Amino acid sequence: MPDLLAKAALVISMAAVVAQSTLSYYIHGPRCAKWPLWFQVRRDAIHRAIRTRPEADPTDDAIDQIDFALVAAENRKWDLPESTLPAEIGVHRRGAIRVAGVAVDATAAFGGTGPAERGLLALDAADRAAGGVREIPYELVVPTTLQLTADGSGSTASPFDCAPLAAGERIILYLHGGAYKLGSAASHRALVGRIAAHAVQRCVTIEYRLAPLHPYPAQLHDAYIAFRHLVARGFAPGDITIAGDSAGGNLALALTVLLRHTGTGVRGLLLLSPWADLTTERPSLKRNARFDFLTAPPLSSPLSPARTFYAPGRPLDAAMLREMAHPLVSPVYADFAGFPPTLIQAGEKEIIVDEISQLHENIAAANPAAGPARHVYECYPDMIHVFHQFLSLPDAQLAIARAGEFIASL
C-alpha cells in the first residue's frame, strides 16, 4: 500500500508539473528560444523526477546512519529507460566479456596510479581469486550500412563478434552516462546507434559496475578490461576510439589517462557533456539551475553523486578532496600534452558547462602546436546536459552527425 500511494502521488505530481510547464510556455513563452513545448515539458518532468529527496540532505554527522544498499535500490527505481534503435539505423546484440579471458599485468597497468592504485590492484586480485568468472555485459551495435557491406565482403567473421572484420578496422568503445549510479547499454542504445551509423563503425557499449555498491575504481577497472579485451580480440589500440557522455565522459577521460600511463595511445575521444571535475562547484551550477534538468546535493552532502561514486560513507575532509582532484578521478587536472584528437560537445545551459569549457581550455593550452581540428569544442546555445538524448531536437541531430563524422575523420 505505501508503494501504491507513493506512485499515485508521483503521478499527480507529474501531472501538475506538465500542466504548469505547458501553461508557463503559452503565457511567458519558451524558457529558451530554441525549446519547443514538448522539450520544456520533458525537461521539467525529468527535473521533478530526479529532484533530491528528502528535501533536507543528511550531513556527515549522520553519515553512519545511511544505508547505501537502500540508496542503490532507490537509484534503480529511477533508472534511465530503455531506448529503441530503428532497424534502418543499426542492429544490436548483447554479449559479455569474461574477465578470465583478458590478460592483465596489474602491476604494470595499475602501479603508480595514485588513489586508484590500491583499489585497482584489489579488484584485480579479487577477480583472480574467484577464477575470473565475472563477466562485463555489453551491447555491440552494427550500423545497417556496415552490416550490409560486411555480409557482402566474403569475410567469415561475424559483424556481431568483437573481432576485426578486416585488418585495420576501427571500432568505438562507448561508456554510458548516469552519474555512475544509473544507465545501461539499453538506455543509450538509440544515441550510440546513431553515432555509430554516422561514423560507419561498430560500437561496443559496456555495462560497468555502478556505485554506490561498487564505488571507485570499479568502473575504471571494467573499462580497462573492456579495452584490453578488444585488443586481445585483434583491434590495435590506435584503431579504438573511446567515447562517453556525462559520467561516461569522465570514465572515457580517466581510461585514456590510465592507458597513457602504460604508454598506450588511442585513436581519439568523443566526449558528450563530460563530467570532468568532481571537486569544484563552478558558477554555472547556479547560473543554469533553472534551465538544466540535472539537480544534485552539494559536495558537502554524503549523498552527493561525486561522493557516493568515489567513497560512499566516508566523511569529506581535505585528504579526500586531494584524492578526488587526481586526474584519474577528476580528469580536468590531467597532463594533456600530446593528447589524442578529441571532440567535446556541451550545452550552453547545462550546470557543468564551466568545467567542460575548462577541460577544453586545458587540453588546448597543453597542445599549442595542434591544429584546430585536433581538439574541438562545440557548445550548443540553449542546450542542456547530454541534449543528444533528446533525439527529435534539431541540435541533437546536428551534434550526433558531427560526432560521427569526427570519429570517421580520425
Contacts in CASP RR format, 6 or more apart in sequence:
PFRMAT RR
TARGET T0000
AUTHOR 0000-0000-0000
METHOD contacts of the structure
MODEL  1
MPDLLAKAALVISMAAVVAQSTLSYYIHGPRCAKWPLWFQVRRDAIHRAI
RTRPEADPTDDAIDQIDFALVAAENRKWDLPESTLPAEIGVHRRGAIRVA
GVAVDATAAFGGTGPAERGLLALDAADRAAGGVREIPYELVVPTTLQLTA
DGSGSTASPFDCAPLAAGERIILYLHGGAYKLGSAASHRALVGRIAAHAV
QRCVTIEYRLAPLHPYPAQLHDAYIAFRHLVARGFAPGDITIAGDSAGGN
LALALTVLLRHTGTGVRGLLLLSPWADLTTERPSLKRNARFDFLTAPPLS
SPLSPARTFYAPGRPLDAAMLREMAHPLVSPVYADFAGFPPTLIQAGEKE
IIVDEISQLHENIAAANPAAGPARHVYECYPDMIHVFHQFLSLPDAQLAI
ARAGEFIASL
10 49 0 8 1.000
13 48 0 8 1.000
14 45 0 8 1.000
14 48 0 8 1.000
14 49 0 8 1.000
17 44 0 8 1.000
17 45 0 8 1.000
17 48 0 8 1.000
18 41 0 8 1.000
18 44 0 8 1.000
18 45 0 8 1.000
20 44 0 8 1.000
21 40 0 8 1.000
21 41 0 8 1.000
21 44 0 8 1.000
21 45 0 8 1.000
22 37 0 8 1.000
22 41 0 8 1.000
24 31 0 8 1.000
24 40 0 8 1.000
25 37 0 8 1.000
25 40 0 8 1.000
25 41 0 8 1.000
30 36 0 8 1.000
30 37 0 8 1.000
30 40 0 8 1.000
31 40 0 8 1.000
31 290 0 8 1.000
31 291 0 8 1.000
32 291 0 8 1.000
32 349 0 8 1.000
32 382 0 8 1.000
33 382 0 8 1.000
34 381 0 8 1.000
34 382 0 8 1.000
34 383 0 8 1.000
34 395 0 8 1.000
35 43 0 8 1.000
35 382 0 8 1.000
36 393 0 8 1.000
38 392 0 8 1.000
39 390 0 8 1.000
39 393 0 8 1.000
42 390 0 8 1.000
43 293 0 8 1.000
43 384 0 8 1.000
44 293 0 8 1.000
46 293 0 8 1.000
47 292 0 8 1.000
47 293 0 8 1.000
47 295 0 8 1.000
49 78 0 8 1.000
50 78 0 8 1.000
50 293 0 8 1.000
50 294 0 8 1.000
50 295 0 8 1.000
51 295 0 8 1.000
52 295 0 8 1.000
52 296 0 8 1.000
52 297 0 8 1.000
52 303 0 8 1.000
57 297 0 8 1.000
57 298 0 8 1.000
57 301 0 8 1.000
57 303 0 8 1.000
58 65 0 8 1.000
58 66 0 8 1.000
58 301 0 8 1.000
58 302 0 8 1.000
58 303 0 8 1.000
59 300 0 8 1.000
59 301 0 8 1.000
59 302 0 8 1.000
60 300 0 8 1.000
60 302 0 8 1.000
60 315 0 8 1.000
60 316 0 8 1.000
63 302 0 8 1.000
63 313 0 8 1.000
63 314 0 8 1.000
63 315 0 8 1.000
64 313 0 8 1.000
66 302 0 8 1.000
66 303 0 8 1.000
66 312 0 8 1.000
66 313 0 8 1.000
68 212 0 8 1.000
68 213 0 8 1.000
68 308 0 8 1.000
68 312 0 8 1.000
68 313 0 8 1.000
69 213 0 8 1.000
71 212 0 8 1.000
71 303 0 8 1.000
71 308 0 8 1.000
71 312 0 8 1.000
72 181 0 8 1.000
72 210 0 8 1.000
72 211 0 8 1.000
72 212 0 8 1.000
72 213 0 8 1.000
75 181 0 8 1.000
75 182 0 8 1.000
75 210 0 8 1.000
76 182 0 8 1.000
78 182 0 8 1.000
79 182 0 8 1.000
79 183 0 8 1.000
79 184 0 8 1.000
79 187 0 8 1.000
80 178 0 8 1.000
80 182 0 8 1.000
80 183 0 8 1.000
80 184 0 8 1.000
80 187 0 8 1.000
80 188 0 8 1.000
81 187 0 8 1.000
82 184 0 8 1.000
82 186 0 8 1.000
82 187 0 8 1.000
82 189 0 8 1.000
83 186 0 8 1.000
83 187 0 8 1.000
83 188 0 8 1.000
83 189 0 8 1.000
83 190 0 8 1.000
83 191 0 8 1.000
84 189 0 8 1.000
84 190 0 8 1.000
85 91 0 8 1.000
85 92 0 8 1.000
85 141 0 8 1.000
85 189 0 8 1.000
85 190 0 8 1.000
85 193 0 8 1.000
87 144 0 8 1.000
88 144 0 8 1.000
89 143 0 8 1.000
89 144 0 8 1.000
89 193 0 8 1.000
89 194 0 8 1.000
89 197 0 8 1.000
90 141 0 8 1.000
90 142 0 8 1.000
90 143 0 8 1.000
90 144 0 8 1.000
90 147 0 8 1.000
90 193 0 8 1.000
90 196 0 8 1.000
90 197 0 8 1.000
91 141 0 8 1.000
91 142 0 8 1.000
91 144 0 8 1.000
91 147 0 8 1.000
91 160 0 8 1.000
92 139 0 8 1.000
92 140 0 8 1.000
92 141 0 8 1.000
92 142 0 8 1.000
92 185 0 8 1.000
92 189 0 8 1.000
92 193 0 8 1.000
93 139 0 8 1.000
93 140 0 8 1.000
93 142 0 8 1.000
93 160 0 8 1.000
94 137 0 8 1.000
94 138 0 8 1.000
94 139 0 8 1.000
94 140 0 8 1.000
94 185 0 8 1.000
95 137 0 8 1.000
95 138 0 8 1.000
95 139 0 8 1.000
95 140 0 8 1.000
96 135 0 8 1.000
96 136 0 8 1.000
96 137 0 8 1.000
96 138 0 8 1.000
97 135 0 8 1.000
97 136 0 8 1.000
97 138 0 8 1.000
97 162 0 8 1.000
97 206 0 8 1.000
97 225 0 8 1.000
97 226 0 8 1.000
97 229 0 8 1.000
98 132 0 8 1.000
98 133 0 8 1.000
98 134 0 8 1.000
98 135 0 8 1.000
99 127 0 8 1.000
99 132 0 8 1.000
99 133 0 8 1.000
99 134 0 8 1.000
99 135 0 8 1.000
99 136 0 8 1.000
99 225 0 8 1.000
100 127 0 8 1.000
100 131 0 8 1.000
100 132 0 8 1.000
100 133 0 8 1.000
101 132 0 8 1.000
101 229 0 8 1.000
101 232 0 8 1.000
102 225 0 8 1.000
102 228 0 8 1.000
102 229 0 8 1.000
102 232 0 8 1.000
103 228 0 8 1.000
103 232 0 8 1.000
104 124 0 8 1.000
104 224 0 8 1.000
104 225 0 8 1.000
104 228 0 8 1.000
106 120 0 8 1.000
106 121 0 8 1.000
106 124 0 8 1.000
106 125 0 8 1.000
107 121 0 8 1.000
108 262 0 8 1.000
109 120 0 8 1.000
109 224 0 8 1.000
109 258 0 8 1.000
109 261 0 8 1.000
109 262 0 8 1.000
110 116 0 8 1.000
110 117 0 8 1.000
110 120 0 8 1.000
110 121 0 8 1.000
110 124 0 8 1.000
111 117 0 8 1.000
111 120 0 8 1.000
111 121 0 8 1.000
112 261 0 8 1.000
113 120 0 8 1.000
113 258 0 8 1.000
113 261 0 8 1.000
113 328 0 8 1.000
114 326 0 8 1.000
114 328 0 8 1.000
115 323 0 8 1.000
115 324 0 8 1.000
115 326 0 8 1.000
115 328 0 8 1.000
115 329 0 8 1.000
116 216 0 8 1.000
116 217 0 8 1.000
116 220 0 8 1.000
116 258 0 8 1.000
116 326 0 8 1.000
116 328 0 8 1.000
116 329 0 8 1.000
119 217 0 8 1.000
119 221 0 8 1.000
120 217 0 8 1.000
120 220 0 8 1.000
120 221 0 8 1.000
120 224 0 8 1.000
123 217 0 8 1.000
123 218 0 8 1.000
123 221 0 8 1.000
124 221 0 8 1.000
127 134 0 8 1.000
136 206 0 8 1.000
136 207 0 8 1.000
136 208 0 8 1.000
136 222 0 8 1.000
136 225 0 8 1.000
136 226 0 8 1.000
137 185 0 8 1.000
137 206 0 8 1.000
137 207 0 8 1.000
138 162 0 8 1.000
138 185 0 8 1.000
138 204 0 8 1.000
138 205 0 8 1.000
138 206 0 8 1.000
138 207 0 8 1.000
138 226 0 8 1.000
139 185 0 8 1.000
139 186 0 8 1.000
139 189 0 8 1.000
139 192 0 8 1.000
139 204 0 8 1.000
139 205 0 8 1.000
140 160 0 8 1.000
140 162 0 8 1.000
140 202 0 8 1.000
140 203 0 8 1.000
140 204 0 8 1.000
141 189 0 8 1.000
141 192 0 8 1.000
141 193 0 8 1.000
141 196 0 8 1.000
141 202 0 8 1.000
141 203 0 8 1.000
141 204 0 8 1.000
141 205 0 8 1.000
142 150 0 8 1.000
142 159 0 8 1.000
142 160 0 8 1.000
142 196 0 8 1.000
142 202 0 8 1.000
143 193 0 8 1.000
143 196 0 8 1.000
143 197 0 8 1.000
143 199 0 8 1.000
143 200 0 8 1.000
143 201 0 8 1.000
143 202 0 8 1.000
144 197 0 8 1.000
145 197 0 8 1.000
145 200 0 8 1.000
146 159 0 8 1.000
146 200 0 8 1.000
146 201 0 8 1.000
146 202 0 8 1.000
147 159 0 8 1.000
150 157 0 8 1.000
150 159 0 8 1.000
150 165 0 8 1.000
151 159 0 8 1.000
153 165 0 8 1.000
153 166 0 8 1.000
155 165 0 8 1.000
155 166 0 8 1.000
157 163 0 8 1.000
157 164 0 8 1.000
157 165 0 8 1.000
159 165 0 8 1.000
159 202 0 8 1.000
162 204 0 8 1.000
162 229 0 8 1.000
162 230 0 8 1.000
162 233 0 8 1.000
163 233 0 8 1.000
163 234 0 8 1.000
163 235 0 8 1.000
164 171 0 8 1.000
164 233 0 8 1.000
164 234 0 8 1.000
164 235 0 8 1.000
168 236 0 8 1.000
168 239 0 8 1.000
169 202 0 8 1.000
169 235 0 8 1.000
169 239 0 8 1.000
170 201 0 8 1.000
170 239 0 8 1.000
170 240 0 8 1.000
170 241 0 8 1.000
170 267 0 8 1.000
170 410 0 8 1.000
171 201 0 8 1.000
171 202 0 8 1.000
171 203 0 8 1.000
171 204 0 8 1.000
171 230 0 8 1.000
171 235 0 8 1.000
171 239 0 8 1.000
171 240 0 8 1.000
171 241 0 8 1.000
172 195 0 8 1.000
172 196 0 8 1.000
172 199 0 8 1.000
172 201 0 8 1.000
172 202 0 8 1.000
172 203 0 8 1.000
172 204 0 8 1.000
172 240 0 8 1.000
172 241 0 8 1.000
172 242 0 8 1.000
172 243 0 8 1.000
172 270 0 8 1.000
172 407 0 8 1.000
173 203 0 8 1.000
173 204 0 8 1.000
173 206 0 8 1.000
173 223 0 8 1.000
173 226 0 8 1.000
173 227 0 8 1.000
173 230 0 8 1.000
173 240 0 8 1.000
173 241 0 8 1.000
173 242 0 8 1.000
173 243 0 8 1.000
174 188 0 8 1.000
174 192 0 8 1.000
174 195 0 8 1.000
174 203 0 8 1.000
174 204 0 8 1.000
174 205 0 8 1.000
174 206 0 8 1.000
174 243 0 8 1.000
174 244 0 8 1.000
175 205 0 8 1.000
175 206 0 8 1.000
175 208 0 8 1.000
175 223 0 8 1.000
175 242 0 8 1.000
175 243 0 8 1.000
175 244 0 8 1.000
175 248 0 8 1.000
175 249 0 8 1.000
175 251 0 8 1.000
175 252 0 8 1.000
175 255 0 8 1.000
176 183 0 8 1.000
176 184 0 8 1.000
176 185 0 8 1.000
176 187 0 8 1.000
176 188 0 8 1.000
176 192 0 8 1.000
176 205 0 8 1.000
176 207 0 8 1.000
176 244 0 8 1.000
176 245 0 8 1.000
176 248 0 8 1.000
177 183 0 8 1.000
177 188 0 8 1.000
177 244 0 8 1.000
177 245 0 8 1.000
177 246 0 8 1.000
177 247 0 8 1.000
177 248 0 8 1.000
177 249 0 8 1.000
177 386 0 8 1.000
178 246 0 8 1.000
178 247 0 8 1.000
178 248 0 8 1.000
179 246 0 8 1.000
179 247 0 8 1.000
179 275 0 8 1.000
179 296 0 8 1.000
179 305 0 8 1.000
179 309 0 8 1.000
180 210 0 8 1.000
180 211 0 8 1.000
180 219 0 8 1.000
180 247 0 8 1.000
180 305 0 8 1.000
180 308 0 8 1.000
180 309 0 8 1.000
181 210 0 8 1.000
181 211 0 8 1.000
181 212 0 8 1.000
181 305 0 8 1.000
181 308 0 8 1.000
181 309 0 8 1.000
182 210 0 8 1.000
183 210 0 8 1.000
184 207 0 8 1.000
185 192 0 8 1.000
185 205 0 8 1.000
185 206 0 8 1.000
185 207 0 8 1.000
188 205 0 8 1.000
188 245 0 8 1.000
188 389 0 8 1.000
189 205 0 8 1.000
190 391 0 8 1.000
191 245 0 8 1.000
191 388 0 8 1.000
191 389 0 8 1.000
191 391 0 8 1.000
191 400 0 8 1.000
192 203 0 8 1.000
192 205 0 8 1.000
193 203 0 8 1.000
194 391 0 8 1.000
194 400 0 8 1.000
195 203 0 8 1.000
195 243 0 8 1.000
195 270 0 8 1.000
195 400 0 8 1.000
195 403 0 8 1.000
195 404 0 8 1.000
195 407 0 8 1.000
196 202 0 8 1.000
196 203 0 8 1.000
196 404 0 8 1.000
198 400 0 8 1.000
198 401 0 8 1.000
198 403 0 8 1.000
198 404 0 8 1.000
198 405 0 8 1.000
198 407 0 8 1.000
198 408 0 8 1.000
199 241 0 8 1.000
199 403 0 8 1.000
199 404 0 8 1.000
199 405 0 8 1.000
199 407 0 8 1.000
199 408 0 8 1.000
200 408 0 8 1.000
201 241 0 8 1.000
201 407 0 8 1.000
201 408 0 8 1.000
203 243 0 8 1.000
204 226 0 8 1.000
204 230 0 8 1.000
206 222 0 8 1.000
206 223 0 8 1.000
206 226 0 8 1.000
208 218 0 8 1.000
208 219 0 8 1.000
208 222 0 8 1.000
208 223 0 8 1.000
208 226 0 8 1.000
208 251 0 8 1.000
209 218 0 8 1.000
209 219 0 8 1.000
209 222 0 8 1.000
210 219 0 8 1.000
211 218 0 8 1.000
211 219 0 8 1.000
211 308 0 8 1.000
211 309 0 8 1.000
211 312 0 8 1.000
212 308 0 8 1.000
212 309 0 8 1.000
212 312 0 8 1.000
215 308 0 8 1.000
215 309 0 8 1.000
215 310 0 8 1.000
215 311 0 8 1.000
215 312 0 8 1.000
216 309 0 8 1.000
216 310 0 8 1.000
216 311 0 8 1.000
216 329 0 8 1.000
217 328 0 8 1.000
219 251 0 8 1.000
220 251 0 8 1.000
220 254 0 8 1.000
220 255 0 8 1.000
220 258 0 8 1.000
220 328 0 8 1.000
223 251 0 8 1.000
223 252 0 8 1.000
223 254 0 8 1.000
223 255 0 8 1.000
224 255 0 8 1.000
224 258 0 8 1.000
224 259 0 8 1.000
227 237 0 8 1.000
227 240 0 8 1.000
227 242 0 8 1.000
227 255 0 8 1.000
227 259 0 8 1.000
230 240 0 8 1.000
231 237 0 8 1.000
231 240 0 8 1.000
237 259 0 8 1.000
237 264 0 8 1.000
237 265 0 8 1.000
237 266 0 8 1.000
238 265 0 8 1.000
238 266 0 8 1.000
238 267 0 8 1.000
239 267 0 8 1.000
240 266 0 8 1.000
240 267 0 8 1.000
241 266 0 8 1.000
241 267 0 8 1.000
241 268 0 8 1.000
241 269 0 8 1.000
241 270 0 8 1.000
241 407 0 8 1.000
241 410 0 8 1.000
242 252 0 8 1.000
242 255 0 8 1.000
242 256 0 8 1.000
242 266 0 8 1.000
242 268 0 8 1.000
242 269 0 8 1.000
242 270 0 8 1.000
243 249 0 8 1.000
243 252 0 8 1.000
243 269 0 8 1.000
243 270 0 8 1.000
243 271 0 8 1.000
243 272 0 8 1.000
243 403 0 8 1.000
243 407 0 8 1.000
244 251 0 8 1.000
244 252 0 8 1.000
244 270 0 8 1.000
244 271 0 8 1.000
244 272 0 8 1.000
244 274 0 8 1.000
245 271 0 8 1.000
245 272 0 8 1.000
245 273 0 8 1.000
245 274 0 8 1.000
245 386 0 8 1.000
245 388 0 8 1.000
245 389 0 8 1.000
246 272 0 8 1.000
246 273 0 8 1.000
246 274 0 8 1.000
246 275 0 8 1.000
246 385 0 8 1.000
246 386 0 8 1.000
247 275 0 8 1.000
247 309 0 8 1.000
248 274 0 8 1.000
248 275 0 8 1.000
249 271 0 8 1.000
249 272 0 8 1.000
249 273 0 8 1.000
249 274 0 8 1.000
249 275 0 8 1.000
249 276 0 8 1.000
250 274 0 8 1.000
250 275 0 8 1.000
250 276 0 8 1.000
250 278 0 8 1.000
250 330 0 8 1.000
250 331 0 8 1.000
252 269 0 8 1.000
252 270 0 8 1.000
252 271 0 8 1.000
252 274 0 8 1.000
253 269 0 8 1.000
253 271 0 8 1.000
253 274 0 8 1.000
253 276 0 8 1.000
253 331 0 8 1.000
253 334 0 8 1.000
253 359 0 8 1.000
254 327 0 8 1.000
254 328 0 8 1.000
254 329 0 8 1.000
254 331 0 8 1.000
256 265 0 8 1.000
256 266 0 8 1.000
256 269 0 8 1.000
256 331 0 8 1.000
256 339 0 8 1.000
256 340 0 8 1.000
257 327 0 8 1.000
257 328 0 8 1.000
257 331 0 8 1.000
257 334 0 8 1.000
258 328 0 8 1.000
259 265 0 8 1.000
259 266 0 8 1.000
265 340 0 8 1.000
266 340 0 8 1.000
267 340 0 8 1.000
267 341 0 8 1.000
267 410 0 8 1.000
268 340 0 8 1.000
268 341 0 8 1.000
268 342 0 8 1.000
268 407 0 8 1.000
268 410 0 8 1.000
269 340 0 8 1.000
269 341 0 8 1.000
269 342 0 8 1.000
269 343 0 8 1.000
270 342 0 8 1.000
270 343 0 8 1.000
270 403 0 8 1.000
270 404 0 8 1.000
270 406 0 8 1.000
270 407 0 8 1.000
271 342 0 8 1.000
271 343 0 8 1.000
271 344 0 8 1.000
271 345 0 8 1.000
271 359 0 8 1.000
272 345 0 8 1.000
272 346 0 8 1.000
272 386 0 8 1.000
272 388 0 8 1.000
272 399 0 8 1.000
272 403 0 8 1.000
273 345 0 8 1.000
273 346 0 8 1.000
273 347 0 8 1.000
273 350 0 8 1.000
273 352 0 8 1.000
273 356 0 8 1.000
273 385 0 8 1.000
273 386 0 8 1.000
273 387 0 8 1.000
274 331 0 8 1.000
274 344 0 8 1.000
274 356 0 8 1.000
274 359 0 8 1.000
275 352 0 8 1.000
275 355 0 8 1.000
276 330 0 8 1.000
276 331 0 8 1.000
276 332 0 8 1.000
276 352 0 8 1.000
276 355 0 8 1.000
276 356 0 8 1.000
276 358 0 8 1.000
276 359 0 8 1.000
277 330 0 8 1.000
277 332 0 8 1.000
277 333 0 8 1.000
277 355 0 8 1.000
277 358 0 8 1.000
277 359 0 8 1.000
278 306 0 8 1.000
278 309 0 8 1.000
278 310 0 8 1.000
278 324 0 8 1.000
278 329 0 8 1.000
278 330 0 8 1.000
279 299 0 8 1.000
279 306 0 8 1.000
279 321 0 8 1.000
279 324 0 8 1.000
279 325 0 8 1.000
279 330 0 8 1.000
280 355 0 8 1.000
281 298 0 8 1.000
281 299 0 8 1.000
282 352 0 8 1.000
282 354 0 8 1.000
282 355 0 8 1.000
282 358 0 8 1.000
283 354 0 8 1.000
284 350 0 8 1.000
284 351 0 8 1.000
284 352 0 8 1.000
284 353 0 8 1.000
284 354 0 8 1.000
284 355 0 8 1.000
285 351 0 8 1.000
285 352 0 8 1.000
285 354 0 8 1.000
287 351 0 8 1.000
288 349 0 8 1.000
288 350 0 8 1.000
288 351 0 8 1.000
288 353 0 8 1.000
288 384 0 8 1.000
289 295 0 8 1.000
289 351 0 8 1.000
291 349 0 8 1.000
291 350 0 8 1.000
291 384 0 8 1.000
292 349 0 8 1.000
292 350 0 8 1.000
292 351 0 8 1.000
292 384 0 8 1.000
292 385 0 8 1.000
293 384 0 8 1.000
293 385 0 8 1.000
294 350 0 8 1.000
294 351 0 8 1.000
294 352 0 8 1.000
294 384 0 8 1.000
294 385 0 8 1.000
296 304 0 8 1.000
296 305 0 8 1.000
297 303 0 8 1.000
297 304 0 8 1.000
297 305 0 8 1.000
298 304 0 8 1.000
299 306 0 8 1.000
299 307 0 8 1.000
299 316 0 8 1.000
300 316 0 8 1.000
301 307 0 8 1.000
302 308 0 8 1.000
302 312 0 8 1.000
302 313 0 8 1.000
302 315 0 8 1.000
302 316 0 8 1.000
306 324 0 8 1.000
307 313 0 8 1.000
307 314 0 8 1.000
307 316 0 8 1.000
310 320 0 8 1.000
310 323 0 8 1.000
310 324 0 8 1.000
310 329 0 8 1.000
311 320 0 8 1.000
314 320 0 8 1.000
323 329 0 8 1.000
324 330 0 8 1.000
325 333 0 8 1.000
326 333 0 8 1.000
327 333 0 8 1.000
327 334 0 8 1.000
327 335 0 8 1.000
331 359 0 8 1.000
332 355 0 8 1.000
332 358 0 8 1.000
332 359 0 8 1.000
332 362 0 8 1.000
334 362 0 8 1.000
335 366 0 8 1.000
336 362 0 8 1.000
336 363 0 8 1.000
336 365 0 8 1.000
336 366 0 8 1.000
336 367 0 8 1.000
337 366 0 8 1.000
337 367 0 8 1.000
338 366 0 8 1.000
338 367 0 8 1.000
338 370 0 8 1.000
339 363 0 8 1.000
339 366 0 8 1.000
339 367 0 8 1.000
339 375 0 8 1.000
341 373 0 8 1.000
341 374 0 8 1.000
341 375 0 8 1.000
341 406 0 8 1.000
341 410 0 8 1.000
342 363 0 8 1.000
342 374 0 8 1.000
342 375 0 8 1.000
342 376 0 8 1.000
343 376 0 8 1.000
343 378 0 8 1.000
343 402 0 8 1.000
343 403 0 8 1.000
343 406 0 8 1.000
343 407 0 8 1.000
344 356 0 8 1.000
344 359 0 8 1.000
344 360 0 8 1.000
344 376 0 8 1.000
344 377 0 8 1.000
344 378 0 8 1.000
345 377 0 8 1.000
345 378 0 8 1.000
345 379 0 8 1.000
345 380 0 8 1.000
345 388 0 8 1.000
345 399 0 8 1.000
345 402 0 8 1.000
345 403 0 8 1.000
346 353 0 8 1.000
346 356 0 8 1.000
346 357 0 8 1.000
346 377 0 8 1.000
346 378 0 8 1.000
346 379 0 8 1.000
346 380 0 8 1.000
346 383 0 8 1.000
347 353 0 8 1.000
347 379 0 8 1.000
347 380 0 8 1.000
347 381 0 8 1.000
347 382 0 8 1.000
347 383 0 8 1.000
347 384 0 8 1.000
347 385 0 8 1.000
347 387 0 8 1.000
348 379 0 8 1.000
348 380 0 8 1.000
348 381 0 8 1.000
348 382 0 8 1.000
348 383 0 8 1.000
349 382 0 8 1.000
349 383 0 8 1.000
349 384 0 8 1.000
350 356 0 8 1.000
350 383 0 8 1.000
350 384 0 8 1.000
350 385 0 8 1.000
351 385 0 8 1.000
352 385 0 8 1.000
353 379 0 8 1.000
356 379 0 8 1.000
357 377 0 8 1.000
357 379 0 8 1.000
360 375 0 8 1.000
360 377 0 8 1.000
363 375 0 8 1.000
364 370 0 8 1.000
364 375 0 8 1.000
364 377 0 8 1.000
367 374 0 8 1.000
367 375 0 8 1.000
373 409 0 8 1.000
376 406 0 8 1.000
378 399 0 8 1.000
378 402 0 8 1.000
380 387 0 8 1.000
380 395 0 8 1.000
380 399 0 8 1.000
382 395 0 8 1.000
383 393 0 8 1.000
383 395 0 8 1.000
383 396 0 8 1.000
387 393 0 8 1.000
387 395 0 8 1.000
387 396 0 8 1.000
387 399 0 8 1.000
388 396 0 8 1.000
388 399 0 8 1.000
388 400 0 8 1.000
388 403 0 8 1.000
389 396 0 8 1.000
390 396 0 8 1.000
391 397 0 8 1.000
391 400 0 8 1.000
END
